[in-house]
């Protein structure tokens, strides 16, 4: 399903129009801003379908710069095909792409569909916590993290697991619900990161726990709340505020969260390259990062944590890792072998 969104929300526009501008000390950046305003619009392709953060970013950016943002929301596979088709036909319509870091790398490998974006004033604000995991620095910027933990039933998992080794305790046998490790998504990221961190033997023991797989993340939360399972993993922590009042709680294990970094890139031969760079830079500004934080999505700069909902604000911030590029596509085969 495809959806074009044009947004000009008056309330948000007024709020950000009054916000102080961040210092732009980079030489010639004023020329980029002026050229972006002359271009007048920018088209964003995003794989984050239905997220309130997209509307928030659009409203705040347009209020600050007067540049219209057109948005195409599509699933990751559609996004990949669309960009490649436009590249082959030499008729690029999109300017900026926003999808997971892994998907960005897979789109860009060998086919030249993404441009180097050059200097951005707000790029230096990226937190040191994300720097070790930031790849392809000339063609992507990390703009937020989807952080995962566990969701546990407050009664059935008391006390809850504290480490990844604790998940192998016999008391959890038959009581773990998981996003499918064998398919693209959070479950496969969990599989890849834990395989790298703890090895095959850990997964052999995990498979012996009789893990039940699902592809319905939101229903999985309810199944844990109803007591069908004691644990659901990996659980997107930004979903927790919507579960207020249910007998569940989030847990971040001692070794840290698995996570999916979302990235922004400049599409090759973008029709509005200056507006594209300006939008990417805005995503890293305090105003832009505040939009993500307000929705519970982990920002990549310091100084906006006070915007994160209180229910998840104080959860441990430690990161265990994210999925790396898998050119030979070994992960699904390996997961299928271990979890038959």
C-alpha positions in Angstrom: 0.0 0.0 0.0 1.3 3.4 -0.9 0.3 6.7 0.8 1.3 10.2 -0.1 1.1 12.6 2.8 1.1 16.4 2.7 1.0 17.9 6.1 0.8 21.5 7.5 -0.4 21.1 11.0 -1.1 24.5 12.5 -0.4 23.7 16.1 2.9 22.1 15.5 3.9 24.7 13.0 3.3 27.5 15.5 5.2 25.7 18.2 8.3 25.1 16.1 8.1 28.5 14.4 8.8 30.0 17.8 11.6 27.6 18.6 15.1 29.2 18.6 17.2 28.3 15.6 20.2 26.1 16.1 23.6 27.7 15.4 24.6 27.1 11.8 28.3 27.9 11.7 29.3 25.8 8.7 30.6 27.9 5.8 28.2 28.2 2.9 25.4 26.5 4.7 23.3 29.6 4.3 23.6 29.1 0.6 22.2 25.5 0.9 19.3 26.9 2.9 18.6 29.6 0.4 18.8 27.1 -2.5 16.5 24.7 -0.6 13.9 27.5 -0.3 14.2 28.2 -4.0 13.6 24.5 -4.8 10.5 24.9 -2.7 9.8 21.2 -1.9 11.4 17.9 -1.0 10.2 14.4 -1.3 10.8 11.9 1.4 10.5 8.1 0.9 10.1 6.3 4.2 9.7 2.7 5.2 8.3 3.8 8.6 4.6 3.4 7.5 2.0 5.1 9.7 4.4 6.7 12.2 3.2 9.9 13.9 6.9 11.0 13.8 6.7 11.6 10.1 3.9 14.1 10.4 5.7 15.8 13.3 9.0 16.1 11.3 7.1 17.5 8.3 5.3 20.1 10.3 8.3 21.2 12.2 10.6 21.4 9.1 8.1 23.3 7.0 7.4 25.7 9.8 11.1 26.5 10.2 12.1 26.7 6.5 9.0 27.2 4.5 9.8 24.1 2.3 7.0 21.7 1.6 7.5 18.0 2.2 5.8 15.3 0.2 6.0 11.8 1.7 5.7 8.4 0.1 5.2 5.7 2.8 5.8 2.2 1.6 7.0 -1.1 2.9 10.8 -1.7 2.8 10.7 -4.1 -0.1 8.6 -1.6 -2.2 10.9 1.2 -1.3 13.9 -0.8 -2.5 12.3 -1.6 -5.8 11.1 1.9 -6.4 14.5 3.5 -5.9 16.2 1.0 -8.1 13.5 1.5 -10.9 13.9 5.3 -10.7 17.7 4.9 -10.9 17.6 2.6 -14.0 15.1 4.9 -15.7 17.3 7.9 -14.8 14.2 9.7 -13.5 14.5 10.1 -9.8 11.4 11.5 -8.1 12.5 11.1 -4.4 15.1 13.2 -2.6 15.6 11.5 0.8 15.2 7.9 1.8 14.4 7.0 5.4 14.6 3.3 6.3 16.6 0.9 8.5 20.4 1.0 8.3 20.6 -2.6 7.0 18.0 -1.9 4.3 19.8 1.2 3.3 23.1 -0.7 2.9 21.3 -3.4 0.9 19.8 -0.8 -1.4 23.1 1.0 -2.0 25.3 -2.0 -2.5 26.9 -1.8 -5.9 24.1 0.0 -7.8 24.9 3.7 -7.0 21.4 4.7 -6.0 22.5 6.8 -3.1 24.7 10.0 -3.1 27.3 11.2 -0.7 25.5 14.0 1.2 28.5 16.1 2.2 28.8 18.3 5.3 25.8 18.8 7.6 25.9 21.3 10.5 24.1 19.1 13.0 26.0 15.9 12.2 28.5 16.5 15.1 25.7 16.2 17.6 25.3 12.4 17.2 25.8 10.7 20.5 29.0 8.7 21.2 26.7 5.8 22.1 25.7 5.3 18.4 29.1 6.1 16.8 30.5 2.5 17.1 27.5 1.2 15.2 27.3 3.8 12.5 28.3 2.4 9.1 28.5 3.9 5.6 29.1 7.3 7.0 29.5 9.1 3.6 26.0 8.1 2.5 23.9 7.6 5.6 23.1 9.4 8.8 21.5 7.6 11.8 18.4 9.5 12.8 16.9 7.4 15.6 17.0 3.9 17.1 14.2 1.4 17.4 15.3 -0.2 20.7 14.1 -3.7 21.8 13.9 -5.4 25.2 11.5 -8.0 26.7 7.9 -7.6 27.6 7.0 -9.8 30.6 3.8 -10.7 32.4 4.1 -9.1 35.8 2.8 -12.2 37.6 4.2 -15.0 35.5 7.7 -13.6 35.2 8.5 -12.6 38.8 11.4 -12.1 39.1 12.0 -11.6 35.3 15.1 -12.6 33.5 18.0 -10.3 34.2 20.5 -11.6 31.6 20.4 -13.4 28.2 21.6 -16.5 30.0 18.6 -16.3 32.2 16.3 -16.9 29.2 17.7 -20.5 29.1 16.4 -21.2 32.6 14.1 -24.3 32.5 11.3 -22.3 34.1 10.7 -20.5 30.8 10.3 -23.6 28.7 7.2 -23.2 26.6 6.6 -19.7 27.9 8.5 -17.6 25.4 6.8 -15.9 22.5 9.1 -14.3 19.9 9.0 -12.3 16.7 10.0 -14.9 14.1 13.8 -15.2 13.9 13.5 -16.7 10.4 12.0 -13.6 8.7 13.1 -10.0 8.3 12.3 -7.8 11.2 13.1 -7.4 14.9 13.2 -11.1 15.5 15.9 -11.6 12.9 17.9 -8.7 14.3 17.6 -10.4 17.8 18.8 -13.7 16.2 21.7 -12.1 14.4 23.0 -10.0 17.4 22.6 -12.8 19.9 24.3 -15.3 17.6 27.3 -13.0 17.3 27.4 -12.3 21.0 26.6 -15.7 22.5 27.2 -18.2 19.7 25.4 -21.2 18.3 25.4 -23.1 21.6 23.2 -20.4 23.1 20.7 -20.7 20.3 20.6 -24.4 20.5 19.6 -24.1 24.1 17.2 -21.4 23.3 15.5 -23.6 20.6 15.2 -26.3 23.2 13.0 -23.9 25.2 10.2 -24.4 22.7 10.0 -20.8 21.6 6.7 -20.0 19.8 7.0 -17.6 16.8 4.6 -14.9 15.8 4.5 -12.2 13.1 1.8 -10.1 14.9 3.8 -7.8 17.2 0.8 -5.9 18.6 -1.2 -9.0 19.3 1.8 -10.6 21.0 1.7 -7.9 23.7 -1.9 -8.9 24.5 -1.1 -12.6 24.6 1.5 -11.9 27.3 -0.9 -9.6 29.2 -3.5 -12.4 29.1 -1.0 -14.9 30.5 -0.7 -17.1 27.4 3.1 -16.5 27.7 5.4 -15.1 30.3 7.8 -13.4 27.9 7.6 -11.8 24.5 10.9 -10.8 22.7 12.1 -8.7 21.2 9.7 -6.0 22.3 9.8 -2.5 20.8 10.2 -0.4 23.9 8.4 2.7 22.4 5.2 0.6 22.4 5.1 0.3 26.1 3.3 3.6 27.0 0.3 2.4 25.0 0.0 -0.7 27.3 -0.5 1.3 30.5 -2.9 -0.5 32.9 -2.1 -4.0 31.6 -0.2 -6.6 33.8 3.0 -6.3 31.8 6.3 -4.5 32.1 9.4 -3.9 29.9 12.8 -5.4 30.7 16.2 -4.5 29.3 18.7 -7.3 29.9 22.0 -6.5 31.5 24.1 -6.9 28.4 21.9 -4.3 26.6 19.3 -3.9 23.9 19.2 -5.2 20.4 18.3 -2.3 18.2 17.5 -1.2 14.6 19.0 2.1 13.6 16.9 4.1 11.1 18.9 6.1 8.6 18.4 8.9 6.2 20.2 9.1 2.8 20.2 11.4 -0.2 18.9 9.6 -3.3 21.1 9.8 -6.4 20.1 12.6 -8.9 17.6 13.9 -6.4 15.5 16.7 -8.0 15.8 18.8 -4.9 19.3 18.0 -3.5 19.6 21.2 -1.3 16.2 20.7 0.3 17.1 17.0 0.8 20.3 17.9 2.6 18.4 20.5 4.7 15.8 17.9 5.7 18.5 15.4 6.7 20.2 18.0 8.8 16.9 19.0 10.4 16.3 15.3 11.4 19.5 15.6 13.5 18.6 18.9 15.1 17.2 19.3 18.6 13.8 20.1 17.2 13.8 17.1 14.9 15.1 14.7 17.5 12.5 15.9 20.0 9.8 14.7 17.6 11.2 11.2 17.7 11.8 11.3 21.5 8.2 12.4 22.2 7.0 9.2 20.5 9.3 7.1 22.6 11.8 6.4 19.8 15.4 6.6 21.0 17.1 9.8 19.7 20.7 9.8 18.5 21.7 13.1 20.1 22.1 14.0 23.7 19.9 16.6 25.4 16.3 15.5 24.5 15.8 12.6 26.8 13.4 14.7 28.8 10.9 14.4 25.9 10.8 10.6 26.1 7.7 9.2 27.9 8.3 8.7 31.6 7.3 5.0 31.4 10.4 4.1 29.4 12.7 7.1 30.0 14.7 5.5 32.8 15.2 2.1 31.2 18.9 1.1 30.7 20.4 2.7 27.6 23.1 0.1 27.0 23.2 -1.3 23.5 24.2 -4.9 22.7 24.2 -4.5 18.9 22.3 -4.5 15.7 22.1 -6.7 12.6 25.1 -6.4 10.2 24.9 -6.7 6.5 24.5 -10.3 5.3 25.5 -10.4 1.6 25.1 -14.2 1.4 21.8 -14.2 3.1 22.9 -16.8 5.6 20.8 -15.6 8.5 17.4 -17.0 7.4 18.9 -20.4 6.6 20.7 -20.5 9.9 17.6 -19.6 11.8 15.6 -22.2 10.0 18.2 -24.8 10.8 18.1 -24.1 14.5 14.4 -23.3 14.9 12.6 -26.0 12.9 
